[in-house]
Amino acid sequence: MKKRFTTALLCLTMATAIAQTPASYKFDFGSGKVAKGYTAVLPTTQYSKELGYGFTKEAQLTAVDRGGRNALTGDYCTSDKPFYFTVDVPEGNYDVTVTLGDKSGESATMVRAESRRLMTGEVATKTGQFETRTFTVNVRTPKINEQQNVRLKPRERGYLNWDNQLTLEFNGPNPKICAVEISRNDKATTVFLAGNSTVVDQDREPWAAWGQMIPRFFKPGRVAIANHAESGEALKSFVSEKRLEKIVSLMKAGDYLFIEFAHNDQKQGSAHVEPFTTYKEQLKLYIGEARKKGGIPVLVTSMHRRSFDSTGHITNTLGDYPEAMRQTAREENVALIDLNAMSKTMYESWGPETSLKAFVHYPANSFPGQTEALKDNTHFSTYGAYEIARCIAEGIKANVPELAKSLMTDMGTFNPAHPDPLTTWNWPLSPMITAVKPDGN
């Protein structure tokens, strides 16, 4: 009898917890009438734990009320600086729909999520025009179970990725936000990313990596990118810090695990592995763990560093690691995206001078607090990271056909021998900036 009572009480507690977690969140921005079923968000709505949503305290916003019958689009919030809106949500994947525009003026808005994940290009509207954009965001926490957590580095504790919050960054020359709707999506395929600083969601300007650009390439509601990569990581350290264990704990059948390591694995130290022995063994460990959960592993050879010889050709600084990964893909019958080969083609098409724009090369005082020149031949500018993401998307089309069905159809095809001109790239700076180079080289 006591056992039955305890079980019933547990079920009731779980049901109550589920009932207290909203299936969706609807916010109406501005100072005008509030649309039915929506929660009002004013410029003064600052986030607090008690409220569970709101703008971060540094936001400087104004509200404009244009009136009219449509309460949702009759008003909006705006700012002349980028601003953040955050909502407390449990770990998982979420579809986010934003309504942008102005009844009596133009607007131009770019939306990013969490740590500078690119979710939309610049959405421009004419006077009286409104646009909605939907995208899918992954929210995660360090918790694996009641006893275990991912071993975060001190700097990660300030990231916008590792918390029970979904944070949106509104940017652009003239952002006007009418509404935000957030709904949980448990059906989306999750693409987990395991890698280092060339993959991670770099949280501060001017650094960037392909993992934070690739969400822009997928259709809403179909795929969520869960980027677990971190600067300085190697195959062994990623395991010892329980990052792989965290991924596996969340993985469901049909999800993907993209694996890209080499830059730090080749360094001498505790994480060092030899290419044709321990490196391959570690890759096979990751492959096996994904397959145990019904997941689909995908190997990604690491891109080259920016290292040119006197004839304008890329020199291989990664040794035998890319070839060892190619061998592993064949041996394990795993899809391979040969980013190493594509990056060589792309860098050489740029040449030694133009390629500087794809990496973090900036003279002193280009950014606040940056007193010395930045000269980094491993880590990317936002432009370079986006071009690498385009290579990844093409690799998906060629080698991961089932996942390719979820790619956006308006992105066009991409040839690494003819990368997009820098003049076509548009990236308004996010507010957080650092001159400190990420781990890894």
N, C-alpha and C positions, 0 to 999 in steps of 0.2 A: 504493500500500500504506500509506504514511504517513498519507494523507488518511483511509483507511478506519479505521485504528487510532485517529486523533484523534476521528473521529465516534463510534466505538464507546465510547471512553473518556468522551466527553461524555454519551452516552446512559446509561452506567453511573452516572456522577456524578449525573445528574438522577434516575435511578431510586432511587439511594441516598438522595438528599435527600427524595424523596417518601415513601420507606419510613420515614424518620426523623420525618416529620410525622404525628402521630397523627390518625386519622380522627375520633376522639372522645376526650373526656376525662371520666372519671367519678370523682367525689369523694364520699366518705362522711364526713360531719361528726360529730364527737363522740369520746368516749373509750371506747366500747364495742366490741363485735365489729365487724370490717370486712366489709362485704358482698363477696361474690365478684366479682372483676373491677373493684373500686373501689379508689381510693387514699385512705388514711386522712388526714383533716385534723383536727388537734388545735387547741385554742386557742393553742398555742405555735407553730403552723406559720406562721412569718413568711416573707414572700416574699423570695426571693433569685434572682439570675440563674442560679445553679447549679441550684437546685431547679426554677425555672420556674413556680412557683405559690405562693400563700399569702396570708395576711392582711397588710395594710399594718401597719407597725410601731406606729402609734398605736392600733391596735385593742385594746380591753380586753374579753376574752371569757372565758367559762366554758363548760365542757362538762357535760352531764347524761346519765348512762347509766341508762335505765329497764329495761334487760335485755329478755328475751323472745326469741322465735325469729327475729323479723325484724331482721336486723342493720342494715338500712338505716334503719328507722324507730324502732329501739330506743334511739337516742341522738341528740343534737343539740348544736349550738353556739348560744350566745345572748349578748346583751349589753344593758345598759341604755342604751347609746349607739349611734348608727349606726356601722356598720363596713363595711370594704371587703375584698373577696376578688378577687385578680387572677390571671390565667393568661396565659402567653406563647402567642400564636397568630399565625400568618401573617395578612396582610391578607386580608379577605374577609367573607362573611356567615356567621353561626353561629346555629343553633337552641340555645337554652338552656332546660333543664327544671329547675326547682327543686322540691324536696319539702319541705313545710312542715308543722309540727304537733308534737304532744307526746302520748305515750301516757297521761300522767297529769296533763295540765294543758291550759289554753287557750293560744292564740297569736294574734298579730296582726302581720303582716309586710307591708311595702311594698318592692318591688324596683325599683331604678333601675340603669341601665347607663352606663358611660363618664361623660361630664360631665352628670350629673343627667337623663338621658333616662328618661322615665316608661315603665316596662314593665308594671307591674301596679298596680291599685288596692290598697287594703288587703285582704289575704287573712286572714280570721279563721277559726280552727278551734276547735271545742269539744274537751273532754277526750276523748282517744282517737281524734280525727279527724285525717286527714291530707289535704292538698290538694297537687296538682301544678299548676304553671303553666308553660306553654311560650311563649317569645317569641323573636323573631329580632333579632339585633344585628349591626350593621355595624362592622367594625374596619378602620381605614385608617392609612396612614403618609404622610409628606410625599413619599416617593420616587415619581417618575414613570417614570424609566428610569435607566440607569447614569450619565447625564450631568446629569439635571435633577431638581430638587425644587421643591415648592411653597415660595414665599418667605414663611415664617411670620413673624409679628410676635413680638417678644420674649415677650410674655405668653402666646402660644399654646404655647410650649415647656413650659409647666407644665400644659397641659390634659391630661385623661385620654383625649382623642380621637386625638391624633397619635402613636400608638406601636404596637408589635407586641404589644399586650396587650388582653385583654378584661377589663374591670373591672366588678364588680357591687357596688352599694351596697345593703346590707340595713338597712332603717329600720323605724320603727313602734314602738308602745308595748310590744310583747312579741314580738320576732322570734325564731323558733326554726327553725334551718336543719338539715335532716336530710341533704340530698344536693343536688348540682348535677351535671348532665350537659351537656356541650357537644359539639355535632357540627357539622361544616362543612356548609353548605347552598349549593351552587353553582347550584341551580335557582330560587331565589327571585327574584322581580322586584325590582330595586333602584330605589328612588325617590330620585334625587339632588336635593338642595336647594341652590340658588344664591341668596344673599341677604345681608342685613346683620344688624344687631343685633336686629331684630324677628323674625328667623328662627333665628339661631344657637343652638347648645346653650350657653346662659349657664352658666358653670361655677361661679358662686358666688351664694349667697343675698344679697339677696332678689330678684334679677333673674331673669327668665325670658323665653322666647320660644316661639312656637308650634311651631317645628321640633323641640324636645325633648319636646313633649307628644304630637305626632301618632303616634309609634310605638305608643302605647297603643290606637289605634283599629283596628289591622290584625290579621288572623288570623295565628296563628303559622305559620311555614314558608312563607307565601305572599309576603310583602313585607318587605324590609329598607329602613329609612330611612337614607340616607347624607347626613348634614347637613354640607355643606361651607360653609355660610354663616359669615360672620365680621363682628364689629362694625366699623363704619366703612367697610364696602365699598360700592363703586359698580360699575356695569357695567364701566367701563374698568379700574379698579384690580383687579377680580376676574380680568380677563384678564391684565393685566401681571404679577400675582403668580403666574400659572400655575395658578390654582385651576380655571378652566374646562378647561385642558389636562389637569389631573389627573382631573377627572370624565370627560372624553372618553376618556382612556386606559383607564378601567375599564368604560365603558359597553358593554353588549351589546344586541343587538336585542330590543326589547320593554321595555327599561328606560325610566324616565321622568326628565325634567328639569323640575323646578318652578323658575320664575324670578320672583323678587320683588325689585325695586329701585325706588327713587325718592327716599327720604329724603336720601341723600347725593349722588345724581346732580344734584339741583337746586342744591346749594351751589356757590358760585363757587370755582374752583380747578382743578387739573390734571385732576380726574375729572369736571368739569362737562360735561353734555350738554344740548342744547336739546330740549324734548319732542317736537316734530313732525319733527325732522330727525335729529340724531345719536343721540338716545335710541332712536328707532325703528330706526335703522341698527344700533345695538348689539344690540337685542333680536333683530333678524333674523340677526345673526351667531351668537348663542347657538342660535337655532332651527335654523339651517343646520348647525352643528356637531353637534347632537344627531341630526339626521336623517341625517347622513353615516354614523353608527354604527347606524342602524336604531332610534334612540331616539325617544321621543314627548315633544315639548316641551309644557309647560303654562304659560301666563302667569297670574300672580297679581297683581292690582292691589294696591298698598300700602294698608294700613289707615290711617285718619286718625290724626292726633295728637289728644290730648285738648284740644280748643280749642272752647269754647262761646261763643256770643254771648249777649246779654242776654235773649234769649227762650228759652234752653235748647236751641238748635239748634247742631249742629257747623258750624264754619267750615272751609272748605277751605284748608289750608296747603300742599297739594301741587300747587297750580296745575294745569297741563294734562297732567301726567304720567300720571295714571290714564286720561284720555281717549285719550292717545297710545297707551297699551298696548291699550286696547279696539280702536282702529283697527288696530293691528298684528295682533291676533288675527284680525280679520275678513279682512285682506289676505292673511295667511299661512295661513288655515284652521287655526288652532290653538285648542285648548280654552282657555277663559278662566274663571278663578275670580275673581269681582268682590268681593274682600275689602274694597275701598274702600267699596262700597255697603253691604255687610253690616255693616261696622264702624260706619258712620254710624247705621244703624238700632239697633244694639246700644248704642252710647254714649248715644244720645238716650233709649233705654228706661231706662237707668240714671239719667240726669240728671247734673248737675254734681257733686252730693255723693256719691252711691253709686258713681259711676265712679272716684272716688279710690281705691277698694279694688282696682280692676283694674290700677292703675298703681303705680309705686314711689313712694308717698307715705307716709312714716313719720316720726313725731316723733323728735327726738334720743334716743339711747340705747335705741332699739328693738332694736338688735343690738349685739354686742360691737364696740368700737372705733368706733362711729358717734356722734360727738360733735355733729354738726349734723343738722338735719332733712333728709330726702330729699324732693325735690319734682320729680318727673320725669314729664312728660306725653307722653313717647314710648315709654318702656320699661315692660314689664308686670311685675306681681306674678305669682306662680305661678297664682293664680286667673284673672287676666286672660289670661295666655298660654293656659291651658286652654280658656277660652271662645273665644278666637280660633281655636284648633285645632279646636274644634267647628264653627266657621264653615267652615274649610277642608274638614272631612269632609263637610259638607253640599254644599259646592261640588263635591267629587268625585262625590258621588251624582248631582248634577244635570248635570254637564258632562263627567265622565270615566267613563263607564259601565263600561268594561272593568276599570278599576282599582277601581271601587266594589264589584265582586264580592268583593274581598278584605277589605273592611271588616268589622269585628266586627258581629255581628247584635244584640248585647246593649246597644249604646250608645244605642239609641233615636234618634228624630229630634230636630232642634234648630231652633228658630226664633229668629233674632237679636233679634226684638222681645220675646222672653221668655227672656232668659238664665237660667242656673241661679242660684238664690240663693246668696249667699256662705256661708250657713249649711250648705250641703251639701258644701262644699269641704273636703277633708282632705289636708294636705301637711305631714308632719313635716319640720322643717328638716334640710337636709344639713349636714355639719360645716363646710364651707368657706363663709365669709361675707366680704363686702367692702362698704365704703361708697363705693367708687370707681365712678362712673357709667361705663357702657360708651361706646365711641366712637359718635358719631351723635346727632342730636337731631331 
